[in-house]
Amino acid sequence: MNAPGSAAVSYGQANSRLTKLAAWIDERNLPFLVTSIGMIVMLLWAGAYKMTVPGADGITPLVTHSPLIGWHFKVFGPYIGSDLIGLTEWIAAILFLAGYLRPKVGIVGGLIATLMFFITSTMIMTTPGTTTVVHGMRYMSFLGLFLFKDVISLGASLYLISYFGKKAIQLENTANS
């Protein structure tokens, strides 16, 4: 599946080894497979961990400093609140998995994950200790780098919405012809 807006490229059109490799990767759908399977595994695993006491305790400082979701732990408390976050991750993972057969369901999973990773991406700016100073230069700390992975996951979620959207359009067009 090619990226939205790109022309279809086949292995036979590639001239150099480098472009042949790129075409081979594209024809086998490796970007989608690695991204979707990786996202599903990460969401299931992270969601399960958030449903444990150490998982809830670990995200409490992140959530409580967030203006977008800080209310969540005030309403539900840290343990039920963390369980709900973990459950949301599980739901997104299951919807991504279902998207293999029903692409519109995958789009919904992508929307949930996009909102979730947008919120956690903003925690880089709201959580104390995300940067550190070394020899007068400011760097991202381990905590900052941990949160920064959610920026990449935000991009992966948007990619999956795009991919499932193209698949859904193809199915709609096939049904209408």
BALOBA-1460 file (C-alpha; in Angstrom, 3 decimals):
// residues 177
<rec num="1" residu="m" x="0.000" y="0.000" z="0.000"/>
<rec num="2" residu="n" x="1.512" y="3.281" z="-1.033"/>
<rec num="3" residu="a" x="1.444" y="6.439" z="1.019"/>
<rec num="4" residu="p" x="-1.596" y="8.654" z="0.398"/>
<rec num="5" residu="g" x="-1.019" y="10.929" z="-2.550"/>
<rec num="6" residu="s" x="1.886" y="8.915" z="-3.917"/>
<rec num="7" residu="a" x="1.941" y="7.162" z="-7.251"/>
<rec num="8" residu="a" x="2.125" y="3.388" z="-7.304"/>
<rec num="9" residu="v" x="5.697" y="2.210" z="-7.720"/>
<rec num="10" residu="s" x="6.610" y="-1.347" z="-8.615"/>
<rec num="11" residu="y" x="9.817" y="-3.278" z="-8.237"/>
<rec num="12" residu="g" x="10.200" y="-3.369" z="-11.999"/>
<rec num="13" residu="q" x="10.353" y="0.460" z="-12.173"/>
<rec num="14" residu="a" x="13.297" y="0.698" z="-9.783"/>
<rec num="15" residu="n" x="16.734" y="1.170" z="-11.346"/>
<rec num="16" residu="s" x="19.286" y="1.195" z="-8.532"/>
<rec num="17" residu="r" x="19.780" y="-1.300" z="-5.720"/>
<rec num="18" residu="l" x="18.666" y="1.298" z="-3.238"/>
<rec num="19" residu="t" x="15.382" y="2.058" z="-5.006"/>
<rec num="20" residu="k" x="14.820" y="-1.673" z="-5.646"/>
<rec num="21" residu="l" x="15.154" y="-2.257" z="-1.905"/>
<rec num="22" residu="a" x="12.656" y="0.541" z="-1.222"/>
<rec num="23" residu="a" x="10.222" y="-0.930" z="-3.772"/>
<rec num="24" residu="w" x="10.624" y="-4.425" z="-2.288"/>
<rec num="25" residu="i" x="9.795" y="-3.061" z="1.189"/>
<rec num="26" residu="d" x="6.782" y="-1.164" z="-0.176"/>
<rec num="27" residu="e" x="5.399" y="-4.116" z="-2.166"/>
<rec num="28" residu="r" x="5.452" y="-6.312" z="0.933"/>
<rec num="29" residu="n" x="3.661" y="-3.722" z="3.049"/>
<rec num="30" residu="l" x="6.429" y="-3.841" z="5.660"/>
<rec num="31" residu="p" x="5.892" y="-0.279" z="6.975"/>
<rec num="32" residu="f" x="2.248" y="-1.048" z="7.748"/>
<rec num="33" residu="l" x="2.962" y="-4.473" z="9.220"/>
<rec num="34" residu="v" x="5.795" y="-3.326" z="11.479"/>
<rec num="35" residu="t" x="3.939" y="-0.186" z="12.568"/>
<rec num="36" residu="s" x="0.583" y="-1.858" z="13.207"/>
<rec num="37" residu="i" x="1.925" y="-4.971" z="14.933"/>
<rec num="38" residu="g" x="4.350" y="-2.874" z="16.981"/>
<rec num="39" residu="m" x="1.566" y="-0.499" z="17.994"/>
<rec num="40" residu="i" x="-0.780" y="-3.355" z="18.922"/>
<rec num="41" residu="v" x="1.853" y="-5.096" z="21.063"/>
<rec num="42" residu="m" x="2.937" y="-1.837" z="22.722"/>
<rec num="43" residu="l" x="-0.632" y="-0.784" z="23.533"/>
<rec num="44" residu="l" x="-1.569" y="-4.198" z="24.955"/>
<rec num="45" residu="w" x="1.603" y="-4.438" z="27.016"/>
<rec num="46" residu="a" x="1.594" y="-0.835" z="28.251"/>
<rec num="47" residu="g" x="-2.131" y="-1.019" z="28.946"/>
<rec num="48" residu="a" x="-1.675" y="-4.148" z="31.046"/>
<rec num="49" residu="y" x="1.169" y="-2.537" z="32.998"/>
<rec num="50" residu="k" x="-0.924" y="0.539" z="33.766"/>
<rec num="51" residu="m" x="-3.403" y="-1.806" z="35.452"/>
<rec num="52" residu="t" x="-0.796" y="-2.690" z="38.086"/>
<rec num="53" residu="v" x="0.138" y="-0.700" z="41.190"/>
<rec num="54" residu="p" x="3.690" y="0.064" z="39.943"/>
<rec num="55" residu="g" x="2.274" y="1.114" z="36.564"/>
<rec num="56" residu="a" x="-0.249" y="3.458" z="38.160"/>
<rec num="57" residu="d" x="2.361" y="4.878" z="40.520"/>
<rec num="58" residu="g" x="4.717" y="5.390" z="37.573"/>
<rec num="59" residu="i" x="2.336" y="7.544" z="35.544"/>
<rec num="60" residu="t" x="0.904" y="9.518" z="38.475"/>
<rec num="61" residu="p" x="3.498" y="12.343" z="38.259"/>
<rec num="62" residu="l" x="2.957" y="12.599" z="34.502"/>
<rec num="63" residu="v" x="-0.828" y="12.699" z="34.659"/>
<rec num="64" residu="t" x="-1.090" y="15.022" z="37.651"/>
<rec num="65" residu="h" x="1.012" y="17.713" z="35.934"/>
<rec num="66" residu="s" x="-0.961" y="17.572" z="32.686"/>
<rec num="67" residu="p" x="-3.570" y="20.296" z="32.164"/>
<rec num="68" residu="l" x="-5.265" y="18.047" z="29.574"/>
<rec num="69" residu="i" x="-5.766" y="14.946" z="31.720"/>
<rec num="70" residu="g" x="-4.810" y="15.960" z="35.266"/>
<rec num="71" residu="w" x="-8.504" y="16.061" z="36.162"/>
<rec num="72" residu="h" x="-8.691" y="12.352" z="35.398"/>
<rec num="73" residu="f" x="-6.901" y="11.239" z="38.559"/>
<rec num="74" residu="k" x="-8.796" y="13.823" z="40.650"/>
<rec num="75" residu="v" x="-12.093" y="12.280" z="39.527"/>
<rec num="76" residu="f" x="-11.165" y="8.587" z="39.538"/>
<rec num="77" residu="g" x="-8.090" y="8.397" z="41.758"/>
<rec num="78" residu="p" x="-4.740" y="7.118" z="40.535"/>
<rec num="79" residu="y" x="-5.545" y="3.401" z="40.458"/>
<rec num="80" residu="i" x="-8.936" y="3.439" z="38.758"/>
<rec num="81" residu="g" x="-7.710" y="6.314" z="36.579"/>
<rec num="82" residu="s" x="-4.686" y="4.295" z="35.512"/>
<rec num="83" residu="d" x="-6.909" y="1.253" z="34.879"/>
<rec num="84" residu="l" x="-9.085" y="3.390" z="32.585"/>
<rec num="85" residu="i" x="-6.031" y="4.615" z="30.681"/>
<rec num="86" residu="g" x="-4.831" y="1.017" z="30.316"/>
<rec num="87" residu="l" x="-8.278" y="-0.071" z="29.153"/>
<rec num="88" residu="t" x="-8.276" y="2.729" z="26.574"/>
<rec num="89" residu="e" x="-4.943" y="1.437" z="25.264"/>
<rec num="90" residu="w" x="-6.367" y="-2.083" z="25.026"/>
<rec num="91" residu="i" x="-9.422" y="-0.821" z="23.143"/>
<rec num="92" residu="a" x="-7.230" y="1.043" z="20.633"/>
<rec num="93" residu="a" x="-5.089" y="-2.098" z="20.145"/>
<rec num="94" residu="i" x="-8.121" y="-4.317" z="19.591"/>
<rec num="95" residu="l" x="-9.581" y="-1.822" z="17.120"/>
<rec num="96" residu="f" x="-6.268" y="-1.733" z="15.215"/>
<rec num="97" residu="l" x="-6.312" y="-5.526" z="15.078"/>
<rec num="98" residu="a" x="-9.939" y="-5.546" z="13.901"/>
<rec num="99" residu="g" x="-8.937" y="-2.969" z="11.282"/>
<rec num="100" residu="y" x="-7.143" y="-5.723" z="9.370"/>
<rec num="101" residu="l" x="-10.587" y="-7.090" z="8.479"/>
<rec num="102" residu="r" x="-12.722" y="-3.967" z="8.860"/>
<rec num="103" residu="p" x="-10.621" y="-0.905" z="8.016"/>
<rec num="104" residu="k" x="-13.138" y="1.631" z="9.347"/>
<rec num="105" residu="v" x="-12.744" y="0.035" z="12.779"/>
<rec num="106" residu="g" x="-8.973" y="0.552" z="12.429"/>
<rec num="107" residu="i" x="-9.622" y="4.239" z="11.725"/>
<rec num="108" residu="v" x="-11.499" y="4.509" z="15.042"/>
<rec num="109" residu="g" x="-8.575" y="2.817" z="16.807"/>
<rec num="110" residu="g" x="-6.273" y="5.340" z="15.170"/>
<rec num="111" residu="l" x="-8.399" y="8.259" z="16.320"/>
<rec num="112" residu="i" x="-8.325" y="6.985" z="19.911"/>
<rec num="113" residu="a" x="-4.554" y="6.441" z="19.773"/>
<rec num="114" residu="t" x="-4.002" y="9.851" z="18.158"/>
<rec num="115" residu="l" x="-5.871" y="11.623" z="20.951"/>
<rec num="116" residu="m" x="-4.090" y="9.557" z="23.580"/>
<rec num="117" residu="f" x="-0.600" y="10.164" z="22.150"/>
<rec num="118" residu="f" x="-1.318" y="13.859" z="21.556"/>
<rec num="119" residu="i" x="-2.153" y="14.225" z="25.254"/>
<rec num="120" residu="t" x="0.909" y="12.301" z="26.412"/>
<rec num="121" residu="s" x="3.149" y="14.176" z="23.952"/>
<rec num="122" residu="t" x="2.207" y="17.449" z="25.644"/>
<rec num="123" residu="m" x="3.477" y="16.034" z="28.947"/>
<rec num="124" residu="i" x="7.016" y="16.729" z="27.714"/>
<rec num="125" residu="m" x="6.240" y="20.410" z="28.360"/>
<rec num="126" residu="t" x="4.192" y="20.022" z="31.553"/>
<rec num="127" residu="t" x="6.078" y="17.404" z="33.573"/>
<rec num="128" residu="p" x="8.953" y="18.631" z="35.744"/>
<rec num="129" residu="g" x="12.289" y="16.917" z="35.102"/>
<rec num="130" residu="t" x="11.925" y="16.293" z="31.368"/>
<rec num="131" residu="t" x="15.110" y="18.249" z="30.697"/>
<rec num="132" residu="t" x="18.460" y="18.432" z="32.437"/>
<rec num="133" residu="v" x="21.458" y="20.734" z="32.192"/>
<rec num="134" residu="v" x="24.873" y="19.222" z="31.486"/>
<rec num="135" residu="h" x="27.879" y="21.583" z="31.254"/>
<rec num="136" residu="g" x="25.551" y="24.526" z="30.673"/>
<rec num="137" residu="m" x="23.644" y="22.838" z="27.830"/>
<rec num="138" residu="r" x="20.002" y="21.743" z="28.204"/>
<rec num="139" residu="y" x="19.198" y="18.173" z="27.117"/>
<rec num="140" residu="m" x="16.186" y="15.941" z="27.308"/>
<rec num="141" residu="s" x="16.401" y="13.747" z="30.409"/>
<rec num="142" residu="f" x="15.542" y="10.051" z="30.448"/>
<rec num="143" residu="l" x="12.013" y="11.064" z="31.456"/>
<rec num="144" residu="g" x="11.838" y="13.490" z="28.530"/>
<rec num="145" residu="l" x="13.079" y="10.834" z="26.120"/>
<rec num="146" residu="f" x="10.559" y="8.362" z="27.553"/>
<rec num="147" residu="l" x="7.761" y="10.825" z="26.818"/>
<rec num="148" residu="f" x="9.177" y="11.772" z="23.407"/>
<rec num="149" residu="k" x="8.434" y="8.259" z="22.105"/>
<rec num="150" residu="d" x="4.786" y="9.311" z="22.233"/>
<rec num="151" residu="v" x="5.460" y="11.954" z="19.563"/>
<rec num="152" residu="i" x="6.618" y="9.110" z="17.311"/>
<rec num="153" residu="s" x="3.601" y="7.024" z="18.348"/>
<rec num="154" residu="l" x="1.377" y="9.997" z="17.463"/>
<rec num="155" residu="g" x="2.843" y="9.941" z="13.953"/>
<rec num="156" residu="a" x="2.376" y="6.154" z="13.758"/>
<rec num="157" residu="s" x="-1.277" y="6.544" z="14.786"/>
<rec num="158" residu="l" x="-1.850" y="9.119" z="12.052"/>
<rec num="159" residu="y" x="-0.142" y="6.811" z="9.535"/>
<rec num="160" residu="l" x="-2.451" y="3.952" z="10.563"/>
<rec num="161" residu="i" x="-5.530" y="6.179" z="10.160"/>
<rec num="162" residu="s" x="-4.287" y="6.999" z="6.665"/>
<rec num="163" residu="y" x="-3.603" y="3.364" z="5.812"/>
<rec num="164" residu="f" x="-6.925" y="2.058" z="7.111"/>
<rec num="165" residu="g" x="-8.670" y="4.992" z="5.431"/>
<rec num="166" residu="k" x="-7.232" y="4.057" z="2.036"/>
<rec num="167" residu="k" x="-8.295" y="0.448" z="2.587"/>
<rec num="168" residu="a" x="-11.813" y="1.555" z="3.566"/>
<rec num="169" residu="i" x="-12.063" y="3.745" z="0.453"/>
<rec num="170" residu="q" x="-10.972" y="0.809" z="-1.705"/>
<rec num="171" residu="l" x="-13.656" y="-1.402" z="-0.126"/>
<rec num="172" residu="e" x="-16.309" y="1.292" z="-0.587"/>
<rec num="173" residu="n" x="-15.354" y="1.706" z="-4.248"/>
<rec num="174" residu="t" x="-15.370" y="-2.056" z="-4.788"/>
<rec num="175" residu="a" x="-18.825" y="-2.328" z="-3.201"/>
<rec num="176" residu="n" x="-20.154" y="0.526" z="-5.359"/>
<rec num="177" residu="s" x="-18.897" y="-0.876" z="-8.671"/>
